[in-house]
Amino acid sequence: MLSLTEITADLKAGRLSTTEGLDHSFDAIDRHEAAIGAFEAIADRGAVAAGKSGPLSGIAIGVKDIFDTADLPTTYGSPIYHDHRPRADAAIVAMARNAGATIIGKTVTAEFAFFHPGKTRNPHSLEHSPGGSSSGSAAAVAAGMIPVAIGTQTGGSIIRPASFCGVVGYKPSFRLMPVTGMKPFSWSLDTAGLFAATVADVGLFAELLTGRPLRVEAGNRRPLRIGFYRTSVWEEANPEMRDAVGSAALTAQQAGATVVEVAEPQILADARDIHTTIQDFEGALALSGELHLYRSQLSEKLVETLESGRLIDPAGYDAARSIARRARKTATALFEDIDVLLTPSAPGIAPEGHDTTGEPTFNKLWTLTGNPCLNVPATANVSGLPLGVQIVGRFGRDQQAIQAASWLETVLRS
């Protein structure tokens, strides 16, 4: 995989020109894209301008095709928008360009960032799912085509594909990164996030993109306090994943961390259950126009979801939002005596087949509460497919979560 940290260091030291930095990604796309199918659209190599000023100058970025781009088509993963050309960039795309980055292409998304899979294949095994809905972003980084990519999560669409593809995924605290100019599905849940090869890379990308202090800091820090969060759905993780999380907790403890069991409060179990109510109610409104005008061009699963969302009455939606508000307060209280939580990133390895994106069982609660989360690649199963563990931080403490994830990444690799 390509390392943003190494590339930016080489650019700064003059060992690499901005043109060469972009050429590395174009060359890798030429080698791997036909097999992986991570991109919906790729920039014209001859038309890309290198040498833009800014901290991300010379860096090729993939942007999930749910964000508007002025210079590339934006299809939202649907044939309805096959020839759609926005007039302006989404806010996060403009931020990347303002920092000097080059948008090398639009990465494949599931239909409207929901569950209907796109064409992307998992670089570790072409017969297994790359996850969803940010499949293209995760796979493009995993295949070494680009050093970093932008994605979104409404249920588990950053952490889950990152786990399946063996890369680092970072879902920030809710609203830390803008979603203006993104095709919405659920405005209470939609969250923009990032993919990279390592935690240091994703932290650096987040800092250079946003201007916030999010990079991994060097030096000694006090011992980490980790909450082992099995959750009330622990048994929905397969034995390999349960072993991977347990092994990560033991390794962390042996490396000096304090690890304590944290039981799941009932209100958080309830919040996990009502995530779908909020998502589907809002999705039915957000895509009501497409359902009315282009029903025949929507997948069967999406039509069923939108129809069921229309049957949720406002009182039921408001009751779910009330549970979500209480859950956010309870989630914050979990961190009074610990720094981060450790829990599965997904139920297991990437499922076999191209008709599934996997389940967001271990992600949707934290999307609802808005906590920052990172997937840390932990191990591989006997077939070589990746398994990732999830670090969850306190809302608004993203740098602390990134720092903890980097420490865990280091001890798991040692």
N, C-alpha and C positions, 0 to 999 in steps of 0.2 A: 504494500500500500504506500501511497505518497504521504509524506509527513509535512504538514504546514509549517511546523517549527523548523524543520531542516531547510525547506525551500526558502522561507523568509530570511533565515540566517545566511544562506548562500547568496540570495539577492542583495542583502545588505552589505556583504563582504565583497561583492563584485565577482564571485565565482560563477554566477549565473545571471544572464540578462533576462529582462522581462519577456522578451520574445522567446528565449529558450525555455523559460518557465511554462509558458503557454504551449509551446511545441511539444513538451513532454506529455501534456494531457491530450493534445490532438493526436499524437502518435499512439498513445495507449488506447484512445477511443477507436482508432483505425484497427488496432489489433483485436480488441475484445468486444466491441459493441455488437457485432453481428451475432455472437453467441449469447450475450447477456441481455440485450434489448433494454438497457437502462434509460435511454433517451427517447423522448417524443419528438424533439427537434434539436438540431445541432447548429451552432453558429457557423457561418461561412468563414473558413480558415483564412482565406485571402482578404476578407473584409474586416477581420478583427484588428483593432488598433492596440498595439502594445505600448508600453512605456507611460501609461497614465500615472499621474502622481497620486500618492496616498499609500497607506501602510499595507494595502492588499494589492498593490500594483504587481503584475506578473502572476497573479493567482487566478486559476481557472475555477469557477464555481458552477455547480449545477443547482438549478432552482426547480422545485417541484411544480409541475404544470397545473397547479391550483392558484398560483400567483400570476397577476398580470405582468406582461413584459411588452414594451413598446416595439422592440426590434425582432421578436420571435413570436410565432403563433402561441395562443393560449387556449387549450381545448378543454381544460377541467376534466380530462379523462372521458369525455363524452362525444359521440359523433354529432350531437346537436351543434357543437361549437368547432367543427373540424376546420373551418376557415376563419375563425375569430382572430382579429388583430386589434388588441387594445390600443388606445391612443397614448397611454402613459403607463409607467411602471408602478407596481405595488410599492408601498412604503419601504418594505425591507429590501426589495430589489434596488430601489434608489439609494438606500443606505450603503449597500454593497458597492454600487457603482461610484458613489461619492468617496468611498474609501479606496478607490482605485482598482477594484476587482473587475474581472472580465466574466460576463455570464456566457459560459461556453455552450450551454444548452439547457433545455427544459427536461427535467427528469419525469419519468412515467409516474402517474398517480392512478390509484383505483378510481373508478367512476365517481366524480364529485367527492373524492376523498372518503368514500364509504367502503363497502366490502367487495364489490365486484372487481376481480383482479385485472391488472393490465398485462402487458406482454413480457414483463421482466422475469428473468430467471435468477436463481440463487447462484452466485459465483462458486460456492463450495460444492454444489451439486445441482446441475441443471434440472433435475427431476424433482427438486424440492422447492417449496414456496420461499420467496424472499421476504414474505410478510406483506403488510399493507398498512395504510395506503401509500406511505412514502417509500414504496418498494424501489423505485428507480434511484432515489437519492442514496439509500443505504447500499444498494448493489453497485452503483457507480464508484463509491468510495471503496467498498470491499474489493472490487476488481482492479483497483489502482488506476482508474481512468481520471479521477480528479481527487485533489486532497481534501476538499470540504464540499458540503452540500447543505441546502436549506430544505426543510420539510415541515410537516404540520402533524399535530396530534389532537384528535377529538375523543378517541377512546384509548388506543394504544399504538398509534401509527408512527411514532418515533422509536420508542423503547423496544417494541416487539420486532420490527424489521432489523434494528441494530443488533438485537440478540441473535436473530436467525442468520444474519450475514456476517457476524463477528466483528462489528465495528463499534465505536463509541457513539451513542445517541444522547443528546441533551435536550430535555424538555424543560424550558425555563419556568420560573414562576409565572403564573397567568398575567398577561399583559406586559411582561418585561420587554417583549419584542412585538412590534405592531403587526396587525393582520389587516390593516387597511389596504384595499386592492386585492384581497384574496376572496375567492368565491366562498361564501360562508355556508356551513351546514348547520352548526349550532353555535350561536354567538356567545353562549355562556361557557362553552367548552373549547372551541377552536383555539389552538395555541401554536405559534410558530416556534420551530426549534432547529437544531443543527446536527450534522453528522461529521465525523472525522475519524482518523485512524487511531488516535490515542486521546486520553483525557487532556493532556497538555495541549494537544492540537485543537481540541474543541473549545477549551478555555481561551486559548489565544485568539481563535476565530471570533468567539463571542465578544472579546474585549475590543479587537480591531474593528468589528462591525458596529458595535453599540457605543464605544467610548467609555464603557463601564469597567471598573477594575475586576475582571473575571478570570484573568490568567492564573495558572498555577504558580504559587510563590515558592521559592527555594528556601531552605533553612529549616532549623529545628522548630517544631511546634509541640504543644502539649499532647499527651497521649489521647487518641481518639476514643470517644464513647459511642458505641454502636448498639442500637436496639435491634435484636433479631426478631423480625416481625413475620411470624408464620401466617397470619391472617386466618379468618374463618373459612377461607376457601383453600387452605393449604393442601388438602387432599386432591385438589384439581390439578396440582403440579404432578408430573409423573416422577417416578423414583429417581431418575437421573437428575432432574432439576432440583428435587429436594436434597439430594446428596451434594449437588454443586453448591447450593446456598449454605448447607451445613458445613461443608468443607471450607468455604470462604470465611465463615464465621470463626471456625477453629484456627485457620491460618492467621486471621487478623488478631485473634486473642494471643496466639503464640508470638506474634510480632510486637506485642505490647499494648494492644487496644483493650479496653474494657468492653466486654460483650454481655449484654443482659437480655433476657427474654422480655418482649413487650406483647402483652395480650391486646387483642383488637377490641376496642369499645363497641358496644352494640350499635351506637349511632353511626359508626363508620361502616359497619356491615350493612346497615340500612341504606346508607348513602351509595354504596356500591350497587345495590339493587335498584335504586331510583335513577341512576345515571341514564339508563335507556329511556325513561320517561321524559327527562329533560331533552335529551338528544333528539328523540323522535318527534316530540311536539314542535321543537324549533326547526328541525329539518323539514317537516311538512309545510311550515310557513315559508322557509327560505327557498324551497324548490317548488312552491305551489305553481309558479308560472310554467316551469318546465313540465310538471305533471299534467297541467291543463292543455298545453299546446303541443307537447312532443311525447306523450305517454308511450307510444309504440317504439320510441327510440331509447327508452330507459330499460335497464335490466329488470328482470322479474323480481329479484330480491329488493331492489330499490323501490319499485312500485309498491310492493307489499309493505315495506317499512313506512313509506310516505302515507299510504292509506291507513295503516294502523295509527300513525301519528295524528292523523286528522280526527281520529275517534277519541283521542285524549282530551277531556274537557279542561277548560282553564282552571277549574278548582283543583283537579288532580295535578296539573302542572304546578300551580302555586304551592300545593302541599309538598311536592317534591323539592321545590326551591327552598322551602322552609327547612326541610331536612338537610339540604345542602349547606345552608347557612350555619346550622348548628354543627354540622360535621366539620366545617372549616375551623370553627373555634376549638373543637375537640382535637382536630389534627394538630393545631398549634400547641396545645397543651402536652402532646406526646413528647415534645422536645425540651421540656423543662429540665430534664436530667440527662439527656443524651444529645449527641450532635447530629446523627443521621440514623436512618433506618436501613436495614438490609432485608431484601425480600426478592422473590423471583422476578425476572424480567418477562417471562412467558411461561406457559405450562410445560414446555420442553423444547426440544430441537424443532427446527422448521418441519412442518408436516409435508409428507410426500404428496405430489400432485400440483397441478396448475389452476385448480378451481377453488382454492382456498387461500385466505391471507392469514389464517390462524385466529386465535381468540385473545381478546384484550382483558382477560380475567384479572390479571395482576397489575393492570395499568389504569383502568378507568376510574378507580377511586381517586387516584392522585391527580388525574386530569380534572375531576370534579372539584377537588379541594384546592387545586392550583399550585400544589407544592412542586418545587424543582426536583427533577429526577434525571439520573444518568444510568445508561446501561454500561456495565463494565464487563468486557469479555473475560470469562472465568476459566473455561476449559473446553474440551471437545469430547464428544461421545466416541464410542468405538469405531463409528463410521467416519469420523473426522468432522462432523457437523458441529458448529459452535453452540455453546451454552453461555448465556450471560446472566449476571446478577444485577439487581437494581438497587442503586443508592437513592434514597429519598431524603430530601432536606427540609428544613423549616421554611415556610413561605417567606420569600424576600431574602433569604440567606443563600443565594445562589453561589457566591464565591466559596462559602464554607462547604457546600455540597460538592462543588467541583474539586476543592482541595482534598476532601475526604475520599472522593472517588479516585483521584490520582494516587493517593497513598495506598488504597486497596489494590489498585492496578499494579503498583510496584511490588507489593508483597506477594501477590498472586503469581507474578512472573518470576520471582526470585527462587 
